[in-house]
Amino acid sequence: MEAGFRTPLLDMFRRGEVSREIKMLAARGALAPRAHEQLMLLVELVADPEPEIRLVAEETIAAIPRQALEAFLARSDASATLREFFAARGIQSAAIPAADSDEPLIDRSGPEDPQASGPEAADKQGTLQRLTSMTVAARMKVAMKGTREERAILIRDPNKLVSVSVLSSSKVNENEIEGFAKMANVSDEVLRIIGHTRAWVKNYGIASALARNPKTPVAVALNLVQRLNERDLKLISLDRNAQEPLKIAVRKRLIKGNKE
């Protein structure tokens, strides 16, 4: 697997932290995140230890429209791993690349999957109650494809697969990520993933929110201290809930700033 391409969901598959049910959904093409992530999941699953999962993943790859796949491989963001994998199967990049899009190349989620969202569903049943009644797999799909309101609920889901799926959504934006970084009722894993995603922590609001959140793993918060302005450093130094190693680092930074 290409080390340079990582997403929260892919990492969980690679670490073996997903159930057989979730693996099978991904192998079928029913768990359909963005196109690049979906193809990387399928490449991962054709090497799965379980023969049935390998077979289903192979069948799904064979079902992807050839023209769409070749056009995707011609995109500038298609990884070398994907090009090499499909080249070995006689599938080359097209002359004209596909337009940039996050849509999956195959989506077999099907009408049987309870992922309805939007005003109509909300009228029939409260959003929270509706999500709570869903299976883990169905909540994962909503986390990746649902509304902003649904993501705000599912980021706090006690099942790590669900909350991490929110971060894998192609719809999630930096304003939402900053909101998640401020939450005291999200898992440590969510905050750790945000803190390790360079594209997100480049945003000062996100970096500041993470550093000031007492729930953020201390190693993540310490890495952000050098980026904080004086105002945020002082707020952390006065916060009774801030972890002591972070307070010590902040005080040192303040003293150094006063001497300069």
JOLIN-V363246 format. One record per residue. RES is the residue in one letter. PHI is phi in degrees with one decimal (none if undefined). OMEGA is omega in whole degrees, -180 to 180 (999 if undefined). Layout:
BEGIN
<<RES/PHI/OMEGA> <RES/PHI/OMEGA>>
END
This chain:
BEGIN
<<M/none/-178> <E/-75.8/-176> <A/-64.7/-175> <G/-74.1/-180> <F/-103.8/-178> <R/-138.6/170> <T/-138.0/179> <P/-55.7/-178> <L/-68.1/178> <L/-59.1/-180> <D/-59.8/-180> <M/-68.5/175> <F/-64.0/-177> <R/-65.5/179> <R/-84.4/179> <G/72.9/-175> <E/-99.4/-180> <V/-114.7/-179> <S/-76.8/178> <R/-61.1/-180> <E/-59.6/-179> <I/-68.8/176> <K/-58.2/-178> <M/-65.5/177> <L/-62.1/179> <A/-65.7/180> <A/-65.0/179> <R/-76.7/-173> <G/86.7/-178> <A/-89.5/174> <L/-102.1/-166> <A/-112.6/174> <P/-81.8/178> <R/-62.3/-171> <A/-56.9/-177> <H/-61.4/-180> <E/-65.3/-180> <Q/-61.4/180> <L/-64.4/178> <M/-65.3/176> <L/-64.1/-180> <L/-64.9/177> <V/-62.0/177> <E/-62.8/-171> <L/-78.4/176> <V/-72.0/175> <A/-110.6/-179> <D/-64.3/180> <P/-62.7/-177> <E/-89.2/-177> <P/-56.3/-177> <E/-64.9/179> <I/-66.3/177> <R/-59.2/-178> <L/-63.0/-179> <V/-64.0/178> <A/-61.8/178> <E/-62.8/180> <E/-64.3/180> <T/-67.2/177> <I/-59.0/-180> <A/-65.7/-178> <A/-84.7/179> <I/-66.3/179> <P/-53.2/-174> <R/-57.5/-178> <Q/-63.1/-180> <A/-65.6/180> <L/-66.3/180> <E/-63.1/179> <A/-68.0/178> <F/-66.4/-179> <L/-63.6/179> <A/-82.3/179> <R/-67.0/-178> <S/-67.2/-179> <D/-93.4/175> <A/-71.7/-174> <S/-75.6/177> <A/-61.8/179> <T/-59.4/180> <L/-65.9/-179> <R/-61.2/-180> <E/-67.2/-180> <F/-60.4/-177> <F/-77.8/176> <A/-61.5/178> <A/-65.5/179> <R/-104.8/177> <G/81.6/-179> <I/-111.5/-177> <Q/-107.8/177> <S/-67.5/177> <A/-75.2/178> <A/-71.2/-179> <I/-114.6/-179> <P/-71.6/175> <A/-70.5/175> <A/-66.2/178> <D/-61.1/-180> <S/-158.8/177> <D/-94.5/-178> <E/-64.4/178> <P/-64.7/-180> <L/-78.5/176> <I/-148.6/-178> <D/-136.9/-179> <R/-110.7/-178> <S/-61.6/171> <G/74.4/-178> <P/-70.3/-178> <E/-76.5/-178> <D/-85.3/-174> <P/-76.5/-178> <Q/-120.3/-179> <A/-57.4/178> <S/-147.1/178> <G/104.2/-174> <P/-57.9/-176> <E/-63.4/179> <A/-64.8/-178> <A/-65.7/179> <D/-67.3/-177> <K/-77.0/-173> <Q/-158.7/179> <G/-56.1/-176> <T/-57.4/-179> <L/-61.1/-180> <Q/-62.8/-180> <R/-63.1/-179> <L/-66.6/-179> <T/-62.0/-177> <S/-78.8/-177> <M/-82.1/173> <T/-73.0/177> <V/-58.3/-179> <A/-61.6/-180> <A/-67.4/179> <R/-66.5/177> <M/-60.9/-180> <K/-64.9/178> <V/-64.4/179> <A/-58.5/-178> <M/-88.8/-171> <K/-125.6/-174> <G/-86.6/-176> <T/-90.0/178> <R/-61.5/179> <E/-61.2/-180> <E/-67.0/178> <R/-63.2/-179> <A/-63.7/177> <I/-82.8/-173> <L/-73.4/176> <I/-64.1/179> <R/-99.2/-177> <D/-60.8/-180> <P/-66.5/177> <N/-86.4/-175> <K/-60.7/179> <L/-60.1/-178> <V/-72.1/-178> <S/-63.6/179> <V/-68.1/178> <S/-62.5/176> <V/-59.4/-178> <L/-70.3/177> <S/-88.0/-179> <S/-65.8/176> <S/-73.3/-177> <K/-90.2/-175> <V/-68.1/-178> <N/-120.0/-175> <E/-65.8/177> <N/-63.3/177> <E/-66.3/-180> <I/-60.0/177> <E/-61.9/177> <G/-63.7/178> <F/-62.5/-177> <A/-65.2/180> <K/-88.0/-173> <M/-72.9/177> <A/-93.3/-176> <N/-114.9/171> <V/-104.7/-178> <S/-74.2/175> <D/-56.8/-178> <E/-63.8/178> <V/-60.6/-179> <L/-66.8/179> <R/-65.6/-180> <I/-63.3/178> <I/-59.7/-178> <G/-66.5/-179> <H/-99.7/179> <T/-101.0/-173> <R/-56.8/-177> <A/-60.6/-179> <W/-84.8/-176> <V/-75.3/171> <K/-66.0/177> <N/-77.1/-175> <Y/-61.6/-180> <G/-60.0/179> <I/-70.5/180> <A/-60.1/-180> <S/-64.2/-179> <A/-62.9/178> <L/-64.0/-177> <A/-62.4/-176> <R/-88.0/-179> <N/-84.8/-179> <P/-60.3/-179> <K/-81.5/-179> <T/-64.3/177> <P/-52.0/-172> <V/-59.4/180> <A/-63.0/178> <V/-68.0/-179> <A/-62.4/-179> <L/-62.5/180> <N/-67.3/-176> <L/-100.0/-174> <V/-56.8/-177> <Q/-63.3/-177> <R/-92.1/-172> <L/-80.4/176> <N/-80.6/-174> <E/-60.8/-179> <R/-58.8/-178> <D/-69.0/177> <L/-61.9/-180> <K/-66.6/178> <L/-62.3/179> <I/-67.9/-178> <S/-62.7/-179> <L/-97.6/-176> <D/-81.5/-178> <R/-66.9/-179> <N/-89.5/-179> <A/-67.4/-179> <Q/-70.9/-173> <E/-59.6/178> <P/-59.3/179> <L/-69.9/179> <K/-60.9/-180> <I/-61.6/180> <A/-63.2/-180> <V/-67.4/180> <R/-62.7/178> <K/-61.5/180> <R/-66.3/179> <L/-66.9/179> <I/-63.2/180> <K/-62.8/179> <G/-65.8/180> <N/-69.7/-179> <K/-79.8/-177> <E/-78.0/999>>
END
